[in-house]
Amino acid sequence: MTLTPEIRWIDTPEALDAACAEVAQAEVIALDTEFFREKTFHPVPALIQFSAGGPAWLVDPLAVGCTDAFRRLLGEGPLKLLHASSEDLEVLAHWAGVTVAPLVDTQVAQALLGEDPAMGYQRLVQHWTGETLPKDETRSDWLQRPLSEAQCLYAALDVVFLLRVWEHQRDALERQGRREWLEADCRELLAQALRSDEADGQWYRRHRQLWRLSPRQVEAYRLLTTWREGEARRRNLPRGWLFNDRVLYGIAERMPENRHQLAGIDDIKPSQIKRDGDTLLALVKQARQCEAEALPPAQPSPLGAEYKRRMKALKRVVNERAERLGVAPEVLMRRRDLEALIAADLAAEPLPLPGGWRGDCLSAPLVQALDEVKAE
């Protein structure tokens, strides 16, 4: 395949609709985006690339808005290919106001084939085609106009080779009987992309030190992070510019009752207290007054003997099944999911076992492993 594909620049609605008409009957379309995000919560789209095996179209979102024809192309019809899709899906949802579907993420596909679960695009292309793509424009300024020839080539190659990669991956997945696994995982990716409000309320679970907090402090941290996520989106600011996790954790830990106590939190800035101090204190007060039965459960210490025994047993199950399938253990089950299993088991609550194909592989042996630990 040539490293000098035909490139067509799109900066008018008419040109975008004409390109959509050309690829409307295609079975598969490769997509990619370039964006800027250093000063905003929402990504600023700088370029939208797509190809159906012919030319690579480069859409200038600074000059043209999304048209109805492109929305239909994104939201229905041909299969869309993206690599490491999470941020691209966010860019397209924000710019086009539509969820990309049906979707295949080629990074997810590669993980199910037993390769590096975080393989980058250049390595992926080299793995399947033997071609070495240029990397010089990875961190260039995609908001500049006009884009350089090197930038345009780099952007075009991001989609033209994706189609060829997918042909190899599709055949390999079908030989191994894992095409349905990929489709299920990509549907879950799309479902997660749609759950922004729900995700706000779950952000607190990412912190690895929740076990050091009391249930009331955990509730304070949950309220603070949920508020921060919504406000960062509303103000269109990076979450760290508003309040980073470290500061919010410190507030939850100290549970301040007034501005003087709030000012004693490590790394909090006077400007933050002036702007949002009353809101922070109100959220802490809400957690302090929360009924005990409504508080989140206490988090078990990962340093405890019972916790360690369960983690060792569960990891052994996951590692054994992963080795049999020839995939990385984290593809089967993430550490945070193992931690949730252990917390539920120690609290004698229903186990949040995996579903789908992962459940078929893991649920029974995970339950057996926990039962064996408790029987020892």
C-alpha positions in Angstrom: 0.0 0.0 0.0 1.3 3.4 -0.9 2.3 5.9 1.8 1.1 8.8 -0.4 -2.7 8.3 -0.5 -5.1 10.6 -2.4 -6.2 13.3 0.1 -9.3 15.5 -0.3 -9.8 18.5 1.9 -13.3 19.4 3.1 -14.2 22.9 4.3 -17.8 23.4 3.1 -21.1 21.6 3.8 -21.5 20.8 0.1 -18.1 19.0 0.0 -18.9 17.1 3.1 -22.3 15.9 1.8 -20.7 14.9 -1.5 -18.1 12.8 0.3 -20.8 11.2 2.4 -22.6 10.3 -0.8 -19.5 8.6 -2.2 -19.0 6.3 0.9 -22.7 5.8 1.8 -22.7 2.3 0.4 -19.4 1.2 1.9 -19.4 -1.7 4.3 -16.6 -0.2 6.5 -15.4 3.3 7.1 -12.2 4.2 9.0 -12.4 7.3 11.3 -10.0 9.3 13.3 -9.8 12.8 14.8 -7.2 15.3 15.9 -8.1 17.7 18.7 -6.9 20.1 21.3 -7.7 19.8 25.0 -5.2 21.6 27.2 -7.5 24.4 28.3 -10.9 22.9 28.1 -13.0 20.0 29.5 -14.5 19.3 26.1 -12.1 18.5 23.3 -11.8 21.1 20.6 -12.0 19.3 17.3 -9.2 20.2 14.9 -9.6 17.6 12.1 -11.9 14.8 11.3 -10.5 12.1 9.0 -12.4 9.2 7.2 -11.9 6.8 4.4 -13.7 3.9 2.8 -10.8 2.5 0.9 -10.5 5.2 -1.7 -9.3 8.8 -0.9 -8.8 10.0 2.6 -11.1 12.9 3.4 -9.9 15.5 5.9 -12.8 17.6 7.3 -11.9 21.0 8.7 -14.3 21.4 11.7 -13.0 25.0 12.2 -14.6 25.9 8.8 -17.6 23.5 8.5 -20.1 22.2 11.0 -21.4 18.7 11.0 -24.2 18.1 8.3 -27.2 15.8 8.6 -25.6 13.5 6.0 -22.4 13.1 8.1 -24.5 12.5 11.2 -26.4 9.7 9.4 -23.0 8.2 8.3 -21.7 8.3 11.9 -24.8 7.1 13.6 -26.0 4.3 11.3 -25.1 2.4 8.2 -21.5 1.2 7.6 -19.3 -0.3 10.3 -17.0 2.4 11.7 -13.4 1.6 12.6 -11.5 3.6 15.3 -8.3 2.9 17.1 -8.3 3.6 20.9 -11.6 5.2 20.4 -12.6 6.7 23.8 -11.5 10.3 23.1 -12.4 10.2 19.4 -16.0 9.2 20.4 -16.1 12.1 22.8 -14.9 14.5 20.0 -17.4 13.2 17.5 -20.3 13.3 20.1 -19.5 16.9 21.0 -19.0 18.1 17.4 -21.7 16.0 15.7 -24.1 15.4 18.5 -24.4 11.7 17.6 -23.0 8.4 18.9 -20.8 6.5 16.4 -22.4 3.1 15.6 -21.9 0.4 14.8 -18.3 0.5 16.0 -15.1 -1.6 16.0 -12.2 -0.4 18.1 -9.0 -2.0 16.6 -7.1 -1.6 19.8 -9.7 -3.7 21.6 -9.6 -6.2 18.7 -5.9 -6.6 19.0 -6.2 -7.2 22.8 -8.6 -10.1 22.1 -6.0 -11.6 19.7 -3.6 -11.9 22.5 -1.5 -8.9 21.8 -0.5 -5.8 23.8 -3.9 -4.5 25.1 -2.7 -0.9 24.6 -0.9 -1.3 21.3 -0.5 2.1 19.5 -1.6 2.7 15.9 1.9 2.8 14.4 2.8 -0.5 16.0 -0.5 -2.0 14.9 0.1 -1.1 11.3 3.7 -2.4 11.4 2.5 -5.7 13.0 -0.1 -6.4 10.3 1.3 -4.8 7.2 5.0 -4.3 7.8 4.8 -0.6 6.9 6.4 2.0 9.1 4.3 5.1 9.4 5.8 8.6 10.1 5.5 9.8 13.7 6.8 13.4 13.4 3.4 15.1 13.5 2.0 13.3 16.6 2.2 16.4 18.8 2.0 19.1 16.2 -0.4 22.1 16.2 -3.6 20.7 14.6 -5.4 24.0 15.0 -3.0 25.9 12.7 -4.2 26.7 9.2 -3.2 25.9 6.7 -2.0 22.4 7.8 1.4 21.4 6.4 1.7 18.6 3.8 3.3 16.5 6.4 0.4 17.0 8.8 -2.2 16.1 6.1 -0.2 13.0 5.1 0.0 11.9 8.8 -3.7 12.4 9.3 -4.6 10.6 6.1 -2.5 7.6 6.9 -4.3 7.3 10.3 -7.3 6.1 8.4 -6.2 4.5 5.1 -4.2 1.7 6.9 -6.9 1.1 9.5 -9.0 -0.6 6.8 -6.2 -3.0 5.9 -5.5 -3.7 9.6 -9.1 -4.6 10.2 -9.1 -7.1 7.3 -6.4 -9.1 9.1 -7.9 -8.7 12.5 -11.4 -9.7 11.4 -10.1 -12.9 9.8 -8.0 -13.8 12.9 -10.9 -13.1 15.2 -13.2 -15.3 13.2 -10.7 -18.1 13.1 -10.5 -18.0 16.9 -14.3 -17.6 17.4 -13.9 -14.2 19.0 -15.7 -11.8 16.6 -18.8 -11.8 18.9 -16.5 -11.0 21.9 -15.3 -7.9 20.1 -18.8 -6.8 19.1 -19.9 -7.1 22.7 -16.9 -5.1 24.0 -17.5 -2.4 21.5 -21.1 -2.1 22.4 -20.0 -1.7 26.0 -17.6 1.1 24.9 -20.5 2.9 23.3 -22.7 2.4 26.4 -20.0 3.9 28.6 -19.7 6.9 26.3 -23.4 7.6 26.8 -23.3 7.5 30.6 -21.6 10.8 31.3 -23.9 11.8 34.2 -23.7 8.3 35.7 -19.9 8.3 35.3 -19.8 11.6 37.3 -21.2 9.8 40.3 -18.8 7.0 40.0 -15.6 9.0 39.6 -14.8 8.7 43.4 -14.3 5.0 43.0 -11.1 5.6 41.0 -9.2 6.7 44.1 -7.0 3.9 45.5 -7.1 5.2 49.1 -10.8 5.1 49.8 -10.2 2.4 52.3 -8.5 4.9 54.5 -11.7 6.9 54.8 -14.8 6.3 57.0 -18.1 5.8 55.1 -19.1 9.4 55.9 -15.8 10.7 54.5 -16.3 8.5 51.4 -19.7 10.1 50.9 -18.2 13.5 51.2 -15.6 12.6 48.5 -18.3 11.1 46.3 -20.3 14.3 46.5 -17.3 16.5 45.9 -16.1 14.6 42.9 -19.6 14.4 41.4 -20.0 18.1 41.7 -16.5 18.8 40.3 -17.2 16.6 37.2 -20.5 18.4 36.5 -19.0 21.8 37.0 -15.9 21.1 34.9 -18.2 20.1 32.1 -20.5 23.1 32.6 -17.6 25.6 32.8 -15.7 23.8 30.1 -12.5 23.7 32.2 -10.0 20.9 32.8 -11.1 19.1 36.0 -7.6 19.8 37.5 -8.1 23.5 36.9 -11.2 23.4 39.0 -10.1 21.0 41.8 -7.8 18.0 41.5 -8.5 14.7 43.2 -5.8 15.3 45.8 -7.5 18.4 47.1 -11.0 16.9 47.1 -9.7 13.9 49.0 -8.1 16.1 51.5 -11.3 18.0 52.0 -13.2 14.7 52.5 -10.5 13.5 55.0 -10.7 16.7 57.1 -14.4 17.4 56.8 -14.0 21.2 57.3 -16.9 23.2 58.9 -15.8 26.7 57.9 -13.5 28.6 55.5 -10.7 28.8 58.1 -10.6 25.0 58.3 -11.0 24.7 54.5 -7.9 26.9 54.1 -5.9 24.4 56.0 -6.3 21.7 53.3 -3.0 21.0 51.5 -2.7 22.6 48.1 -6.0 24.4 48.1 -5.7 28.0 46.7 -7.3 31.1 48.2 -8.9 31.8 44.8 -10.6 28.4 44.9 -11.9 29.1 48.4 -13.2 32.5 47.3 -14.9 31.1 44.2 -16.3 27.8 45.5 -15.7 27.6 49.2 -19.3 27.9 50.2 -20.3 25.1 47.8 -17.6 22.8 49.1 -18.6 23.4 52.7 -22.2 22.7 51.8 -21.3 19.4 50.2 -19.3 18.4 53.3 -22.3 19.4 55.5 -24.6 17.3 53.3 -22.3 14.3 53.9 -22.1 14.9 57.6 -25.9 15.0 57.9 -26.5 11.9 55.6 -28.4 9.1 57.3 -26.1 6.3 58.3 -28.0 3.7 56.3 -27.6 5.8 53.1 -23.8 6.0 53.4 -21.6 3.9 51.1 -20.2 0.8 52.8 -16.8 0.9 54.5 -14.0 -0.1 52.1 -11.9 -3.0 53.2 -8.2 -2.5 53.8 -6.0 -4.1 51.1 -3.4 -4.6 53.8 -5.6 -7.1 55.7 -4.9 -10.8 55.6 -8.4 -11.8 54.5 -8.3 -9.2 51.7 -4.8 -10.4 50.5 -5.9 -14.1 50.5 -8.9 -13.3 48.3 -6.9 -11.1 45.9 -4.3 -13.8 45.5 -6.9 -16.5 44.8 -8.8 -14.3 42.3 -5.7 -13.2 40.5 -4.7 -16.8 40.2 -8.0 -17.6 38.5 -7.8 -14.7 36.1 -4.1 -15.4 35.2 -4.9 -19.1 34.5 -7.8 -18.3 32.3 -5.9 -15.5 30.5 -3.0 -17.9 29.8 -5.4 -20.5 28.4 -7.0 -17.9 26.1 -3.7 -16.3 25.2 -4.7 -12.8 26.3 -3.4 -10.4 28.9 -5.0 -10.8 32.4 -6.2 -7.2 32.4 -8.3 -7.9 29.2 -10.3 -10.5 31.2 -10.7 -8.5 34.4 -9.3 -5.2 35.7 -7.9 -4.8 39.2 -10.7 -2.5 40.3 -13.2 -5.2 39.3 -11.3 -7.7 41.5 -11.4 -5.2 44.3 -15.1 -4.8 44.0 -15.6 -8.5 44.2 -13.5 -8.8 47.3 -15.3 -5.9 49.0 -18.7 -7.5 48.2 -17.5 -10.9 49.5 -16.1 -9.5 52.7 -19.4 -7.6 53.3 -21.5 -10.7 52.5 -23.2 -8.8 49.6 -24.1 -10.1 46.1 -21.0 -10.5 44.0 -20.6 -8.2 41.0 -19.5 -11.0 38.7 -18.6 -10.3 35.1 -21.2 -10.8 32.4 -21.1 -11.8 28.8 -18.3 -13.9 27.5 -16.1 -12.9 30.4 -18.7 -14.3 32.8 -18.8 -17.5 30.8 -15.0 -17.8 31.3 -14.7 -16.5 34.8 -17.8 -16.4 37.0 -17.9 -20.1 38.2 -14.1 -20.3 39.0 -14.2 -16.9 40.7 -17.0 -18.0 43.0 -15.2 -21.3 43.6 -12.0 -19.6 44.5 -13.8 -17.3 47.1 -15.6 -20.3 48.6 -12.3 -22.2 48.9 -10.7 -19.2 50.7 -13.5 -19.0 53.2 -13.4 -22.8 53.8 -9.7 -22.7 54.7 
